[in-house]
Amino acid sequence: MSTTKRRAAVLGSPIAHSLSPVLHRAAYAELGLDDWSYDRFEMDEAGLPGFVEGLDDSWAGLSLTMPLKRAILPLLDGISDTAASVEAVNTVVFTEDGRRLGDNTDIPGMIAALRERGVDKVASAAVLGAGATASSALAALARICTGPVVACVRSQARAEEMRGWGERLGVDVVIADWAEAATVLEAPLVIATTPAGATDVLAAEVPERPGTLFDVLYEPWPTALAAAWSGHGGDVVGGLDLLVHQAVLQVEQMTGRAPAPLAAMRAAGEQALSGGTAA
């Protein structure tokens, strides 16, 4: 068992409903890390530099959510190639020699969540939405998709962003207007990266024989689209799957203990979402 007090936390805004403390604390309990703590802090871009500078050597790492995944970059001593590919960091590890190293576990987390459901390679895919999560989705697809990726977006500006990310990541991105979103649901893999409610209108458009849907939301769950997809016999990967897999990688990096207890972390997340505490 650990005898040295270590700290970690998730930062972002809004942060009150984050499941990260539930997942990380479950991992610490399973690993016997009794002197480890994991908290959450409401934090915006303006407050981030002062917070990071004020941390002492008891801190092992930070998890970052919106809007801090890019704001953290100037405060780091180095970032992984994965984080650099999307210019976004969701994981900071503090090394023994005082360095702050950034990584992005969302991308390998997506790949691991899909692999768990038997999706290792696809010939084509579709991405609904064009925000920060969509760029991570493209980075994940760069590793598993052998053909084009259709991106459904609402504006020309978003279309240009997705084209830019495609060029940077080596993905053949084909743009479709959001009004045509129903037509892309025939793809063998559809990744929905939009806010709650945005894809509800597509629930009635699910094809008779759908492939795999990866909906990054976890609350409310299931989304209308995910429920309809399952009802048609399609495979569904949810936001909790992503959250757990990326948190597993964070725990391993911050604690140096691998493998992290995936099953215990998922069970804790499911319990919190079903009405238990998410504190």
Salt bridges, closest charged atoms under 4 A:
ASP35 OD1 - LYS5 NZ 3.87
ASP39 OD2 - ARG7 NH2 3.49
ASP39 OD1 - ARG25 NH2 3.84
GLU53 OE1 - ARG100 NH2 3.19
GLU87 OE2 - ARG168 NH1 2.78
ASP97 OD2 - ARG99 NE 3.27
ASP106 OD2 - LYS69 NZ 2.83
GLU116 OE1 - HIS245 NE2 2.97
GLU116 OE1 - ARG266 NH2 2.81
ASP120 OD1 - ARG115 NE 3.47
GLU160 OE2 - ARG163 NH1 2.78
GLU161 OE1 - ARG158 NH1 3.20
GLU208 OE2 - HIS232 NE2 3.94
ASP241 OD2 - ARG117 NH2 3.05
ASP241 OD1 - ARG266 NH2 3.14
